[in-house]
Amino acid sequence: MRDTLGVLLAGGAGERLFPLTRDRAKPAVPFAGQYRIIDSTLSNCINSDLRRVYILTQYKALSLNRHIREGWGTVVANELGEFIEILPPMQRVSKNWYTGTADAVYQNIYSIGSEEPKYVIILSGDHIYKMNYGRMLKQHQDAGADVTLATLPISPDEVSAFGVVEIARNGDVTGFVEKPRETSIRSPFTPDMVDVSMGIYIFNTDVLIPELLKDAEDPESKHDFGHDILPKLLGRFKVQAFNFVDENKTKALYWRDVGTLEAYYEANMDVAGVSPTFNLYDKSWPMRTRPYQYPPAKFVFGEPGRTGMAINSIVCSGSIVSGAVVRNSVVSHDVRVNSYADVDSSIVFSHVNIGRHCRIRHAILDRDVHIPDGTVIGYDANEDKKNYFVSASGITVVTRDYSVYENPVSPDFLQQRDTW
């Protein structure tokens, strides 16, 4: 990995994850209580010994930038030339914001070239998985490949959300179709499945930079790796497929694109069960994050009908479950669940207060939300829609008051400014 530079794409607007992305970038959305979505990929980088990483940010990046600065800046050794560096759009080679995944990398071509890497690995900041990028790089080198893309077998009826990869028996990529409605292509290794791109690519730098320059000059291009760059490489360069090797150590391969509310909700539920599908407790492949200084979680009262307890749940530091019951849920830092409340199959972000006698299920509560005593959420979708956002599958999302962010400073305060 000494000759490899990581470029992590974290600039997507995350429209499908609205309203959780109303005030934050998608990679900064909390995950599994104490983490952010981007921590999965960054942990893979550190565990793979990839210690030079550029993070390309764009939309609503304040909380993401702060998380990276305070949580990841000290993980690498700057004096050894290691870094995890945030790169916002700098308009160095373009007057536009990033218009596609390839354009995002192209606009940072000078920063990439200044590091003089032999290989560049392109990563995404909004997937949950465990992967050793060193394995992929070794195959890339052993095969003498110019480009290698990571692939995952999926059911044929799911291909419309992915780039379909046609692979020969020797691992060479012979075809690539971005998000087809359906396909007759099947995996040579699993005949009833289709191999699709995971959005992870290793390029020889001397291949990547000329291709980005050529793509930037093409007025017909969408400037996207899947739509434009990869299909045009076939037949001109040696393109290899790397079959995903899961470090999660479960029977089924675990990789989740948490770009929708439903996928995000299910991924959080995957970590809360008795035998979690995604294991956060594996010491051989630790998941890292920004440290938080809160006291331990506490559970108080043991009276009949008023017992503070959490069942099949994650409860993070600083939280108090006071005479309430939490089931099958993920509770973040500094949360208070008051007496006689019942929280079931829900995700609770930091700094939330849930009042007495509340009943909440199948919901996501955004940070800094106060739920008044006796509130019922998740039991009647029609009632919930009057006050909250309800997804197509019935997940109720409770967010902070939007007016706070439209006008964060009171009119009186603005009027006082003239007297300073």
Steps between C-alpha positions, in 0.01 A plus 500: 500500500803735512455579129120534525282805551138468612238738360177477696191654336286664769331783312161356408187696592321189628149589380369147555597517867296817560415637756809365680711681240309828529769653721800266451693312233402135448834356621453699825165339586536311833522121486477235774479753780852638524626489141443691176444321168843607372671322792447164331713589197760692703536205737557275200776737385680491836453124541635452145802721579387761247621814675493770232137591435333801341133551591310697235215690668237732357145540637422606861840380616543683833421206730689261270809723497487534877462124545801430278714768664424398859473126449743401228776760482710333772455140380776540240858620546548832322875492558516179291315659209166344594178704490122495489433828323173677416485652151198728435427616143776749419405586139863458403425348160126575471249768596240233591424294805566129457275379217573127535732253670765525229476880496554511878828311461595704191453830686758379754745372242777736616470385861517138387798563273690682775510176706645306203321171582548194284142392571180689584212324673159667459260443790150607605409649836143370526529119517513268803737203461836356605764454233878468486608721210847343522360171365354684204826686432700174510273342239528817290879478511521123448268517197693790346170688475458863403166527681330274753142537624349327800190291426222343701249228395134603527162373385411583134188690610714762683725606210324830423684668789849380405761484227492148355843347435560223244797291612700230319620191683849647538359805680524742207212743461349463151188716540349770720145639498398773743163442675312301233132421554583132453788291368575155362857518635574248774797442728744231378557410865137497621280427193170613656645836613625819331836662580463875566741782576546605863625844394856414608770538234878471489670686214858520395557874525649517150167365371267700723628852436496490117152343504369771733644771277343343193162464674505861619528618138204288383182718490281188471636337816318483835847499658418187699716192550214257441338675205810622320848408622470124555315405178756692291793317661389159376706370208767766555633403843517192718200532731463240775221415743567437869237284666410652837664324796299587811696567821171496694532122537134410459348238270351756262701785347417827676503818289230763532440813298319707763380760251129461583311528828397136479856374438635729771240383751565131426878544529455649848272214599771261375735610781248489786398133502616218726722366219568818300522457124762774495741440788633810676676292766762325285839602644683377191322758281410792729263778398635838606336837551535835668525458880233665713540605865178387665440305823390134479145410403266454798178305561298600807185393689388143549140536612214298349403675175787747537825314432782659304626239252616445144446171315680401176616859467805723483511783756792742477682700767334789677152353456255433783211257474294610800218260578437440130534207260714502182469202265674412172631854467815710457538786750779753443693719745337724759141375468242506778208254491266591785274287717228277351618569144523211253744518206494210253686434172619859474815706442558788742769757419699700757362758746140376480257517792203261494228599747303286740239256371616539138452204264738496204563225248644461150630856509815708458540795739751760379738670743387772742134394477278527808203262504228633736341278766241255370598529131417199282710448185502209256159353577285696254666612175221743414535678832880503472484665158332804656814582697790291370657352189382144424682292238325280245569193714360665815814620680418818694781756511485776762733792426588826667295813438594619152451866593800480731722447197321735263544789745747396774537854634203682651381830342568679829861387490544630146353837596745529789794459261476864390569619855825302542 
